Amino acid sequence: MTRTTLRLLVCLGLSLTPAIAAAQAPPMPTPGPEHAVLKEDVGTWDATVEMVMPGAPAMPASKGVETNVLSCNGLCLVTDFKGEMMGAPFQGHGVSTWDPAKKKYVGSWSDSMAAGLAVTEATWDPAKKTMTGTMEAPDGNGGTAKMRSTVEYTAGKRVFSMFMPGPDGKEMSTMRITYTKRP
């Protein structure tokens, strides 16, 4: 084989590489009906946060603002929350999406009150307009805490409730956030 023939074959191979890669690439995902649920949260929401720590009396309610945008070509919801919790400034950031393999909504959450990343999974009940999920998050003691959550939707409002085991091991409500959508 001559050097000219070798160069020609190399050039031909390099020129075909993008075409071969494109022919083998899977189709790009597009938003489906499951993503319409995420779209309901888009916008700016005023929040009233009520917290109860296990074994302690309820804390005074605090205020916050949550801003949600669709990202990744409409495939995920990006959440930013700013407010005050337990008398201190608070920031939180989340990403949620539909996982077609799990047939569930999955997400992550990180905030200024906990080191680490919380992982969520949830299902949507269209008849009740309620999202029911679980969250596994760092507990601050080197372990993880498992929580359950619900989000109930009504016109222009949604209520997020979080539940976790209390001191007696029975599930108790630890947080309730009432969101009102800004026009």
N, C-alpha and C positions, 0 to 999 in steps of 0.2 A: 504494500500500500504506500503510495507516495504521500509526501507531506501535504501537497495540494488537496488530495482526496481526503486525507484525515481532517484538514482544516474545514473542508466543505461539509463533512459529516458532523463535526463539532458545531459549526454554525447552524446547520439544519436542526440539530438536536436542541440547541439553545433557543432557536426561533419557535420551535414547536412546544416548548415547555409550558408557556402560559396557556396555550390552547388545550393542551392535555389536562392541566390543572383545572381550567374552567369547565371542561367536559366532565370531570369527576367531582366537582364541588357539589355538595348538597344544596338544595334550594334554600334561599334565605327565608327564615320564618317571618310570618306576618301576623299581626294581631287578629285574634279570633273572638268569638262571643265571650269567652272567659275574661278577656281583657277589658270588656265593657264595665265589669265590676270595679276594676282598678280606676277606670276613667271617672267613676262617681266621686272619687276622693280628690280629683284635681281642683285646685283653687286654694284660697286662703281661708283658714278656719280660726275663729276665736275659741279658746279652750278654757274650761273651768275644771281644775284638777282637785279631786278629793282623795286623800290618802289615809289609810289606816295601817299602821305597822303592827304585826302580830304581838298581842299582849299589851298594846298601848292604846290610849284614847285617840279618837279621830283628830287629825291635824286641821288647822284652818285651811280653807280652800285657797288655791293659788290660781293665777292666770297665766296663759301662754298663747302663742300664735303658732299655728302649723301651716306650712306652705307645701303643697304637693304638686309635682309636675310629672308628666309622662316623659319617659326617656327611651333610648334604644329603639327608635322607630315605633314607639307605642307599646313595646313589650314589657316595660317595667315602670313602676311608680317610685319616684324618689321623694322622700319625705324629710323635711327639715323642721324641727320644733325648737322654739326658743321661749323661755319663760323663767319661772322661779319655782323651786322645789325646796321645801323645808327651810325657807328663808335665804336660799343661795341661788345665784344665777344657774340656769340649767339649759343645756343644749342637747339635742338628740338628732340622730340621722339614721334613716332606714331606707332599704330598697326591698321592694316586693315584686313578685312576678308569678305567672302561672307556669307550673311545671307539668308539661303534658305527659311525661313518663310516670310521675307520681299521681297525676290527676288531682293535684292540690295546689293551693297558693303557698309559695315559700318566700321566706324573706330573712333579712338580717336587721339587727338594731344595735346601735352603739350610742352611748350617751356619756355625759360628763359626770355621772354619779357612779359609774361602774367600769372597771377595767375589763376589757374583753368584748367579745361579740356574742350577742344573743341570736339564736337561730329559731325561726318560726315555721310552722306548717298550719294550714287552715283549710276549711271547706266552706263553701257558700251554700246557703239554703235560700233559693229565690222566693219561695212561698212566704217565709218569715222575714225576708230581707235581713238576714243575720249571717255574719261570718263567725265561725267557731274555730278556735285554734289552740295550739300548744306552743310554749316557748321554753327553750332551755337556755339558761344564762349563767354566767359566773356568779357565785353566791358571795364573793368577797372573802371566803375562808379557804380558798383553794379547791373548792368543789363546784358543783353546779346545782342550780335550783330549777325545778320544773314548775311551770305555771300553766294555767288555762285562761283563755280569754274569749270574750264575745264582743262583737261590734254590731249594734242594732241600728239600722238605718230608717229614718223617716224623712219627710220632705225638708231639706235644708238643715237637717241635724243628724248627728250620729252619736251614739254613746258607746264608749269603750269601757269594758269592765275586766279587771284582772283578778284572778283567784289563785291562792296558793295555800299549802298546808299551814295551819295555825299551830300554836304551841302544843295543842292536844292531838295533832295529826289530822284533824278534820279540816276540810277545805273551807277557807274564809275569803271574803272579798277584801282585797288590799288596796285597790285603786279603781276610781271611776272618773273618766274624763268625758265631759259633755262638750261636744263641738257644735258650733253654729257657723254655717258657711256665710262668708261675706258676699254681698251682691257683686 
